[in-house]
């Protein structure tokens, strides 16, 4: 499995944030083979795709540590991660099943989206 070679297309609300260097690093992180596997495994287990990534996001990105980032920045990057994950999962052959699924572990997300294979 390789890094996905796709370009992120942000929604209008996320366009400015998506142009930042931090957003590029986040996109590369989400497209990495190990995180593709984590997201697909979570999906197989009927969990939100972002749930297993929380500890890694907190470790790698300061803006995912609520104690060291301001709340507005923390919330915007969570939205960006969700938007990016939707595009990654689509590229991997999944579609949105349900929004706002409770995340049980990780400390970054309270809810996230769950995906199913495209039929």
C-alpha positions as a printed Julia matrix, in Angstrom:
119×3 Matrix{Float64}:
   0.0    0.0    0.0
   1.36   3.41  -0.95
   0.64   6.97   0.02
  -2.49   8.04  -1.81
  -1.65  10.3   -4.7
  -4.74  12.47  -4.65
  -5.28  16.18  -4.17
  -7.44  17.45  -1.33
 -10.35  19.62  -2.44
 -11.64  21.61   0.55
 -15.13  22.91   1.06
 -15.4   26.71   0.76
 -15.46  27.04   4.56
 -12.1   25.28   4.86
 -10.29  26.74   1.84
  -8.05  29.17   3.74
  -7.1   26.65   6.42
  -6.39  24.01   3.76
  -3.74  26.28   2.22
  -1.57  26.22   5.35
   1.59  24.19   5.77
   0.0   22.42   8.76
  -2.92  21.33   6.6
  -0.53  19.88   4.02
   1.2   17.89   6.76
  -2.18  16.67   8.02
  -3.18  15.58   4.5
   0.09  13.66   4.06
  -0.45  12.04   7.46
  -3.99  10.9    6.58
  -2.87   9.56   3.19
  -0.02   7.47   4.64
  -0.27   3.69   4.25
  -0.29   3.0    8.0
  -3.17   5.41   8.54
  -5.09   4.02   5.58
  -4.87   0.64   7.32
  -5.99   2.1   10.64
  -8.99   3.83   9.04
 -10.0    0.74   7.08
  -9.67  -1.47  10.15
 -11.83   0.9   12.2
 -14.38   0.9    9.39
 -14.37  -2.91   9.29
 -15.05  -2.86  13.05
 -17.93  -0.38  12.46
 -16.11   2.46  14.22
 -15.52   6.0   12.96
 -12.5    6.09  10.65
 -10.78   8.8   12.71
 -11.13   7.02  16.07
  -7.85   5.06  15.95
  -5.9    8.1   14.74
  -6.48  10.3   17.79
  -3.35   9.3   19.75
  -1.18   9.71  16.65
  -2.72  13.09  15.81
  -2.08  14.29  19.38
   1.5   13.07  19.2
   2.32  14.56  15.8
   0.35  17.83  15.75
   0.31  20.41  18.52
  -3.02  21.81  17.3
  -4.66  18.48  18.24
  -3.62  18.91  21.87
  -6.48  20.95  23.3
  -4.34  21.88  26.28
  -1.73  23.59  24.06
  -3.89  24.92  21.18
  -6.61  27.5   21.37
 -10.11  26.06  21.13
 -10.98  27.71  17.8
  -7.84  26.33  16.12
  -8.42  22.91  17.68
 -12.02  22.84  16.39
 -11.13  24.03  12.87
  -8.43  21.38  12.48
 -10.86  18.71  13.68
 -13.28  19.84  10.95
 -10.46  19.77   8.42
  -9.43  16.26   9.48
 -13.02  15.08   9.05
 -13.28  16.63   5.6
  -9.96  15.17   4.54
 -10.86  11.74   5.91
 -14.05  11.72   3.83
 -12.0   12.2    0.66
  -9.42   9.58   1.69
 -12.13   7.05   2.44
 -13.86   7.74  -0.89
 -10.56   7.11  -2.69
 -10.21   3.83  -0.77
 -13.66   2.71  -1.95
 -15.91   3.75   0.95
 -18.92   5.99   1.3
 -20.39   7.81   4.25
 -22.72   5.68   6.33
 -23.38   7.95   9.3
 -22.23  11.3   10.7
 -21.82  12.11  14.4
 -20.97   8.62  15.63
 -19.65   8.75  19.2
 -15.89   8.27  19.47
 -15.04   6.26  22.56
 -11.26   6.68  22.7
  -8.51   9.09  21.86
  -9.33  12.47  23.34
  -9.46  14.46  20.09
 -12.88  13.76  18.61
 -16.19  13.41  20.46
 -17.96  12.32  17.27
 -16.79  11.39  13.78
 -18.13   9.81  10.61
 -18.43   6.1    9.93
 -18.04   4.63   6.46
 -19.06   1.48   4.58
 -17.7   -0.06   1.37
 -19.29   1.39  -1.78
 -21.72  -1.17  -3.17
